[in-house]
Amino acid sequence: MSVAIGIEHARPREEAPQPLTRQPLFVRFWIGQTISVFGDQISALAIPLTAVLVLHASALEVGILTSLTWLPHLLFSLPAGVWIDRRAHRRVNMIVADLLRAATLATIPVAWWLGALTMWQLLAVAFCVGALTVLLDLSGASFIVALVHRSQYVDATSKFSATRSLSYIGGPTTAGFLVQAFTAPVAIVADAFSFLVSALALNGISVREPEVERSGSSARTDLKEGFRYLAHQPVLRAGVACTSTINFFSFFIFAIFVLYASRTLGLSSGAIGLILGAASFGALAGALIAPRVGRRIGIGRAVVVGSVLFPAPMALFPLAHGSHWLSGSLLLAGEFLASVGVMIFDVNQNSLMLMLIPHEVRSRVVGVSRFFNYGTRPFGALLGGVLGAAIGLRPTLWIAVAGCLLGVLFLLVSPMPRMREEDLA
């Protein structure tokens, strides 16, 4: 589960903030989110494996499943962003979302145990969890106002990205072995439990949330303001166009990767989990070096570099062939290098967005951004499944890699390459 970090700080500007690791409320939130994201990685592998191994889903069905996971971001990001901006209790939103996500996921192992699990239930669970994630993420974008000072945006983003990377290392590996030992539906219980831990951590964070400005404007007016701000900010506009393009085509890969690795390459569930987990050391490395890269070459140029380093290594996926050891090694190398690139891209771009978006319109502008960035994912996943079934999995992977690389063009014709952090202070 990802949470946008950073809002205007309530303390006086002249007061130098303590390091984030010495701020108890931030650390509590950080730990809770780390456990939750670790659980997410278990479900990210266990749910499609449940579809493939338990329900014998086709490429199209797996594509639809992935599509419904992300469809709520397209449907609900806009109204949720406006609704959240008008209400002060973001922490309550997040706790409710965590508890409902835990309950929803728990229905999968229960139905499996009763012999009643169907593909329709998996699709419904994926959609409901996705909708609740929208509520949680957009609420989180404004919740931690008292936790992160403006000067700590990049540091906080890097820390959350680093721990998310650690979850990428341990989560898929744990999921793979849990699936082999206890079956895929049972492995999902671990993610449900992680949401309960996250809710408990949030319940113990008592902060004064930012005041809500009651302008008296309509929801439609507020929504238009979010679109208008994004449309007139050339750096944000280019970033959204680039990210949307990469997300659309990369979800061709996301939708069929498990199917490709298990059926085409013949890799076991444990091997797939181990590959994804080991490769995610690249995400950890990328999260740790991303701030340094941004300082060295400029935060805008770092975004441009990351937009290329992320998709290019995925060309190794369709090249995978031969023995399990050889094909698995190629998948591992592609995942590792792509993980480095995506963190350089994400950490610097997310930090740049936090610096550019005013707090009073943050939820709605982030909602509009997610409408485009995440809204392309269900279409990409669905089209990936359709193409995988129609022309084969390898050709679909090649199309995906080529399409992802087109995203950098939006950045090159914008002010993005000239952006530097010191110019935004």
C-alpha positions as CSV (number, residue, x, y, z in Angstrom):
1,M,0.0,0.0,0.0
2,S,1.5,3.3,-1.0
3,V,0.8,6.6,1.0
4,A,1.8,10.0,-0.4
5,I,4.1,11.7,2.1
6,G,4.3,15.2,3.2
7,I,2.2,18.2,3.9
8,E,2.7,21.7,5.2
9,H,4.1,21.5,8.8
10,A,2.3,23.1,11.7
11,R,5.4,24.1,13.6
12,P,7.2,27.4,13.1
13,R,9.5,27.5,10.1
14,E,12.4,28.6,12.2
15,E,12.3,25.5,14.4
16,A,14.6,22.9,12.9
17,P,12.8,19.5,12.8
18,Q,14.4,16.5,14.5
19,P,15.5,13.6,12.3
20,L,12.5,11.5,11.3
21,T,13.8,8.4,13.1
22,R,13.6,10.4,16.4
23,Q,10.0,11.4,15.9
24,P,7.8,8.8,17.7
25,L,4.6,9.4,15.8
26,F,6.3,9.2,12.5
27,V,8.1,6.0,13.5
28,R,4.9,4.4,14.6
29,F,3.2,5.3,11.3
30,W,6.2,4.1,9.4
31,I,6.3,0.7,11.2
32,G,2.5,0.2,10.6
33,Q,2.7,1.0,7.0
34,T,5.8,-1.2,6.5
35,I,4.0,-4.2,7.9
36,S,0.9,-3.4,5.8
37,V,2.9,-3.1,2.6
38,F,4.7,-6.4,3.4
39,G,1.3,-8.1,3.6
40,D,0.3,-6.4,0.3
41,Q,3.1,-8.2,-1.5
42,I,1.9,-11.5,-0.2
43,S,-1.6,-10.9,-1.7
44,A,-0.1,-9.4,-4.9
45,L,1.2,-12.9,-5.7
46,A,-1.2,-15.1,-3.7
47,I,-4.4,-13.8,-5.3
48,P,-3.4,-14.3,-9.0
49,L,-1.9,-17.7,-7.9
50,T,-5.3,-18.5,-6.4
51,A,-6.9,-17.7,-9.7
52,V,-4.3,-19.7,-11.7
53,L,-3.7,-22.7,-9.4
54,V,-7.0,-23.1,-7.6
55,L,-9.5,-21.8,-10.1
56,H,-7.5,-22.6,-13.3
57,A,-8.0,-19.1,-14.7
58,S,-7.1,-18.2,-18.3
59,A,-4.9,-15.3,-19.5
60,L,-8.0,-13.2,-20.1
61,E,-9.4,-14.0,-16.6
62,V,-6.1,-13.1,-14.9
63,G,-6.1,-9.9,-16.9
64,I,-9.6,-9.0,-15.8
65,L,-8.6,-9.8,-12.2
66,T,-5.7,-7.4,-12.3
67,S,-7.8,-4.8,-14.1
68,L,-10.5,-4.8,-11.4
69,T,-7.8,-4.3,-8.7
70,W,-7.0,-0.9,-10.3
71,L,-10.3,0.1,-11.7
72,P,-11.4,1.8,-8.5
73,H,-8.5,4.3,-8.9
74,L,-10.2,5.4,-12.2
75,L,-13.7,5.5,-10.8
76,F,-13.2,6.9,-7.3
77,S,-10.0,9.0,-7.2
78,L,-11.7,12.2,-8.4
79,P,-14.8,12.2,-6.0
80,A,-12.7,10.8,-3.1
81,G,-10.1,13.6,-3.5
82,V,-12.8,16.3,-3.3
83,W,-14.7,14.5,-0.5
84,I,-11.5,14.1,1.6
85,D,-10.5,17.8,1.1
86,R,-13.8,18.8,2.7
87,R,-13.4,16.7,5.9
88,A,-10.9,16.9,8.7
89,H,-10.8,13.3,10.0
90,R,-8.4,11.6,7.6
91,R,-7.0,9.2,10.3
92,V,-10.5,7.8,10.9
93,N,-10.9,7.2,7.1
94,M,-7.6,5.3,7.1
95,I,-8.5,3.1,10.1
96,V,-11.9,2.2,8.6
97,A,-10.4,1.4,5.2
98,D,-7.8,-0.9,6.9
99,L,-10.4,-2.8,8.9
100,L,-12.7,-3.3,5.9
101,R,-9.8,-4.4,3.7
102,A,-8.9,-7.0,6.3
103,A,-12.5,-8.3,6.5
104,T,-12.8,-8.4,2.7
105,L,-9.6,-10.4,2.1
106,A,-10.6,-12.8,4.9
107,T,-13.6,-14.0,2.8
108,I,-11.2,-15.7,0.3
109,P,-9.8,-18.4,2.6
110,V,-13.2,-18.8,4.3
111,A,-14.9,-19.5,1.0
112,W,-12.1,-21.8,-0.1
113,W,-12.4,-23.8,3.1
114,L,-16.1,-24.1,2.5
115,G,-15.5,-25.2,-1.1
116,A,-17.4,-22.2,-2.4
117,L,-14.6,-20.0,-3.8
118,T,-15.3,-18.8,-7.3
119,M,-13.7,-16.5,-9.8
120,W,-16.5,-14.0,-9.3
121,Q,-15.6,-13.7,-5.6
122,L,-12.0,-13.1,-6.4
123,L,-13.0,-10.3,-8.9
124,A,-15.3,-8.7,-6.3
125,V,-12.7,-8.8,-3.6
126,A,-10.1,-7.3,-5.9
127,F,-12.4,-4.4,-6.7
128,C,-13.5,-3.7,-3.1
129,V,-10.0,-3.8,-1.8
130,G,-8.9,-1.4,-4.6
131,A,-11.7,1.0,-3.7
132,L,-10.8,1.0,0.0
133,T,-7.1,1.6,-1.0
134,V,-8.1,4.7,-2.8
135,L,-9.8,6.1,0.3
136,L,-6.8,5.2,2.5
137,D,-4.1,6.6,0.1
138,L,-5.8,9.9,-0.6
139,S,-6.5,10.4,3.1
140,G,-2.9,9.6,3.9
141,A,-1.8,12.4,1.5
142,S,-3.1,15.0,4.0
143,F,-3.0,13.1,7.3
144,I,0.6,13.4,8.3
145,V,0.7,17.2,8.3
146,A,2.1,17.1,11.9
147,L,4.7,14.4,11.1
148,V,6.7,15.6,8.2
149,H,8.3,19.1,7.8
150,R,8.6,20.4,4.2
151,S,12.4,20.1,4.4
152,Q,12.0,16.4,5.1
153,Y,9.8,15.5,2.1
154,V,12.6,13.7,0.1
155,D,13.9,12.0,3.3
156,A,10.4,10.7,4.2
157,T,9.6,9.6,0.7
158,S,12.9,7.8,0.5
159,K,12.3,6.0,3.9
160,F,8.9,4.8,2.9
161,S,10.2,3.7,-0.5
162,A,13.1,1.8,1.2
163,T,10.8,-0.1,3.5
164,R,8.4,-0.7,0.6
165,S,11.4,-2.2,-1.2
166,L,12.2,-4.4,1.8
167,S,8.6,-5.7,1.5
168,Y,9.2,-6.4,-2.2
169,I,12.2,-8.5,-1.1
170,G,10.5,-10.5,1.7
171,G,6.8,-10.4,0.6
172,P,6.9,-12.4,-2.7
173,T,9.4,-14.9,-1.3
174,T,7.2,-15.4,1.8
175,A,4.1,-15.6,-0.4
176,G,5.7,-18.2,-2.7
177,F,6.6,-20.5,0.1
178,L,3.3,-19.9,2.0
179,V,1.4,-20.9,-1.2
180,Q,3.4,-24.1,-1.6
181,A,3.1,-25.0,2.1
182,F,-0.5,-23.9,2.8
183,T,-2.1,-23.1,-0.6
184,A,-2.7,-19.7,-2.1
185,P,-6.0,-18.8,-0.3
186,V,-4.5,-19.4,3.1
187,A,-1.5,-17.2,2.3
188,I,-3.9,-14.3,1.9
189,V,-4.6,-14.4,5.6
190,A,-1.2,-12.8,6.2
191,D,-2.2,-9.7,4.3
192,A,-5.5,-9.4,6.2
193,F,-3.6,-9.5,9.5
194,S,-1.2,-6.8,8.3
195,F,-4.2,-4.4,7.7
196,L,-5.2,-5.0,11.3
197,V,-1.7,-4.1,12.5
198,S,-1.8,-0.9,10.3
199,A,-5.2,0.1,11.8
200,L,-3.8,-0.4,15.4
201,A,-0.8,1.7,14.6
202,L,-3.0,4.5,13.2
203,N,-5.3,4.3,16.2
204,G,-2.3,5.2,18.5
205,I,-1.3,8.3,16.5
206,S,-3.0,11.3,18.1
207,V,-2.3,14.4,16.1
208,R,-4.1,17.6,15.3
209,E,-5.2,17.4,11.7
210,P,-5.1,20.4,9.4
211,E,-8.1,22.7,9.4
212,V,-10.5,22.3,6.5
213,E,-11.3,25.5,4.6
214,R,-15.0,25.8,4.1
215,S,-15.2,27.8,0.9
216,G,-18.8,27.1,0.2
217,S,-18.0,26.0,-3.4
218,S,-19.6,23.0,-4.9
219,A,-17.9,19.6,-5.3
220,R,-17.9,20.2,-9.1
221,T,-16.1,23.5,-8.7
222,D,-13.5,21.9,-6.4
223,L,-12.9,19.1,-8.9
224,K,-12.5,21.6,-11.7
225,E,-9.9,23.4,-9.6
226,G,-7.9,20.2,-9.2
227,F,-8.0,19.6,-13.0
228,R,-7.1,23.3,-13.7
229,Y,-4.1,23.3,-11.3
230,L,-2.7,20.1,-12.9
231,A,-3.4,21.3,-16.4
232,H,-1.6,24.7,-15.9
233,Q,1.4,23.2,-14.0
234,P,3.8,22.0,-16.9
235,V,6.0,19.9,-14.7
236,L,3.1,18.1,-13.0
237,R,1.3,17.7,-16.4
238,A,4.4,16.1,-18.0
239,G,5.0,13.8,-15.1
240,V,1.4,12.6,-15.1
241,A,1.5,12.0,-18.9
242,C,4.8,10.1,-18.6
243,T,3.6,8.0,-15.6
244,S,0.3,7.2,-17.2
245,T,2.0,5.9,-20.3
246,I,4.4,3.8,-18.4
247,N,1.7,2.4,-16.1
248,F,-0.6,1.6,-19.1
249,F,2.0,-0.5,-20.9
250,S,3.8,-2.0,-17.8
251,F,0.5,-3.4,-16.7
252,F,0.5,-5.6,-19.8
253,I,3.4,-7.2,-18.1
254,F,1.9,-7.1,-14.6
255,A,-1.3,-8.9,-15.8
256,I,0.5,-11.8,-17.4
257,F,3.8,-12.1,-15.6
258,V,2.7,-14.9,-13.2
259,L,1.0,-16.8,-16.0
260,Y,4.1,-16.4,-18.2
261,A,6.5,-17.5,-15.5
262,S,4.5,-20.5,-14.4
263,R,3.0,-21.8,-17.7
264,T,5.4,-20.7,-20.4
265,L,8.7,-21.0,-18.5
266,G,7.5,-23.7,-16.1
267,L,8.7,-22.1,-12.9
268,S,7.2,-23.1,-9.6
269,S,5.4,-20.8,-7.2
270,G,8.4,-20.9,-4.8
271,A,10.7,-20.0,-7.6
272,I,8.5,-17.1,-8.8
273,G,8.3,-15.7,-5.3
274,L,12.1,-16.1,-4.8
275,I,12.8,-14.3,-8.1
276,L,10.5,-11.4,-7.3
277,G,11.8,-11.2,-3.7
278,A,15.5,-11.3,-4.6
279,A,15.1,-8.9,-7.5
280,S,13.6,-6.4,-5.2
281,F,16.9,-5.8,-3.6
282,G,17.1,-3.5,-6.6
283,A,14.2,-1.5,-5.3
284,L,15.9,-1.1,-2.0
285,A,19.1,0.0,-3.6
286,G,17.1,2.4,-5.8
287,A,15.3,3.9,-2.9
288,L,18.5,4.5,-1.0
289,I,20.4,6.1,-3.9
290,A,17.4,8.1,-5.3
291,P,17.9,11.2,-3.1
292,R,21.6,11.2,-3.9
293,V,20.9,10.9,-7.6
294,G,18.5,13.8,-7.4
295,R,21.0,16.0,-5.6
296,R,23.8,15.1,-8.0
297,I,22.1,15.6,-11.3
298,G,19.0,17.6,-10.3
299,I,15.7,16.2,-9.1
300,G,14.1,16.7,-12.6
301,R,16.8,15.0,-14.5
302,A,16.6,12.1,-12.0
303,V,13.0,11.7,-12.9
304,V,13.9,11.6,-16.6
305,V,16.7,9.0,-16.0
306,G,14.4,6.8,-13.9
307,S,11.7,6.9,-16.6
308,V,14.2,5.1,-18.9
309,L,15.9,2.9,-16.4
310,F,12.6,1.5,-15.2
311,P,11.2,0.0,-18.4
312,A,14.3,-0.8,-20.4
313,P,15.5,-3.8,-18.4
314,M,12.1,-5.5,-18.8
315,A,13.2,-6.4,-22.3
316,L,14.9,-9.4,-20.6
317,F,11.4,-10.9,-19.8
318,P,10.5,-11.9,-23.3
319,L,14.1,-13.0,-23.9
320,A,13.9,-15.6,-21.1
321,H,14.2,-19.1,-22.5
322,G,15.9,-22.4,-22.0
323,S,16.4,-24.1,-18.6
324,H,14.6,-23.1,-15.5
325,W,17.9,-21.7,-14.2
326,L,18.6,-19.6,-17.3
327,S,15.1,-18.3,-17.7
328,G,14.8,-17.6,-14.0
329,S,18.1,-15.7,-14.1
330,L,16.9,-13.5,-16.9
331,L,13.7,-12.7,-15.1
332,L,15.7,-11.9,-11.9
333,A,18.1,-9.6,-13.8
334,G,15.2,-7.7,-15.5
335,E,13.3,-7.3,-12.2
336,F,16.4,-6.2,-10.3
337,L,17.4,-3.5,-12.8
338,A,13.8,-2.3,-13.4
339,S,13.4,-2.0,-9.6
340,V,16.4,0.3,-9.3
341,G,15.0,2.5,-12.1
342,V,11.4,2.7,-10.8
343,M,12.6,3.9,-7.4
344,I,14.8,6.6,-8.9
345,F,11.8,7.7,-10.9
346,D,9.2,7.4,-8.1
347,V,11.1,8.9,-5.1
348,N,12.2,12.0,-7.0
349,Q,8.9,12.6,-8.8
350,N,6.8,12.1,-5.7
351,S,9.0,14.5,-3.7
352,L,8.7,17.0,-6.5
353,M,4.9,16.8,-6.5
354,L,4.8,17.4,-2.8
355,M,6.9,20.6,-3.2
356,L,4.7,21.9,-6.0
357,I,1.1,21.2,-4.8
358,P,-0.3,23.6,-2.1
359,H,-1.8,21.8,0.9
360,E,-5.3,23.3,0.4
361,V,-5.8,21.5,-2.9
362,R,-3.5,18.5,-2.3
363,S,-6.1,15.7,-2.0
364,R,-8.0,16.8,-5.1
365,V,-4.9,17.4,-7.2
366,V,-3.4,14.0,-6.1
367,G,-6.8,12.5,-6.8
368,V,-6.8,13.9,-10.4
369,S,-3.2,12.7,-10.8
370,R,-4.2,9.2,-9.6
371,F,-7.2,9.3,-11.9
372,F,-4.8,9.4,-14.9
373,N,-1.8,7.6,-13.4
374,Y,-3.7,4.7,-11.9
375,G,-6.7,4.9,-14.1
376,T,-4.6,3.6,-17.0
377,R,-3.7,0.5,-15.1
378,P,-7.0,-1.5,-15.4
379,F,-7.1,-0.8,-19.2
380,G,-3.5,-1.9,-19.5
381,A,-4.0,-5.1,-17.5
382,L,-7.2,-5.9,-19.5
383,L,-5.5,-5.3,-22.8
384,G,-2.5,-7.3,-21.7
385,G,-4.7,-10.2,-20.9
386,V,-6.6,-9.9,-24.3
387,L,-3.3,-9.6,-26.3
388,G,-1.7,-12.5,-24.3
389,A,-4.6,-14.7,-25.2
390,A,-4.8,-13.5,-28.9
391,I,-1.1,-13.2,-30.0
392,G,0.8,-14.9,-27.2
393,L,2.6,-13.9,-24.1
394,R,6.0,-13.1,-25.5
395,P,4.8,-10.7,-28.2
396,T,2.7,-9.0,-25.7
397,L,5.7,-8.4,-23.4
398,W,7.7,-6.9,-26.3
399,I,4.8,-4.5,-27.1
400,A,4.7,-3.5,-23.4
401,V,8.4,-2.7,-23.2
402,A,8.3,-0.6,-26.3
403,G,5.3,1.3,-25.2
404,C,6.7,2.1,-21.7
405,L,9.8,3.7,-23.3
406,L,7.6,6.3,-25.0
407,G,6.8,7.9,-21.7
408,V,10.1,9.7,-21.5
409,L,9.1,11.9,-24.5
410,F,6.6,13.8,-22.4
411,L,9.4,14.8,-19.9
412,L,11.9,15.8,-22.6
413,V,9.6,18.5,-24.0
414,S,8.8,19.9,-20.6
415,P,10.7,21.9,-17.9
416,M,11.2,18.7,-16.0
417,P,14.9,18.2,-16.9
418,R,15.7,21.7,-15.6
419,M,14.1,21.3,-12.1
420,R,16.4,21.4,-9.1
421,E,15.3,21.0,-5.5
422,E,17.2,24.1,-4.3
423,D,15.1,26.2,-6.7
424,L,11.9,25.0,-4.9
425,A,12.8,25.6,-1.3
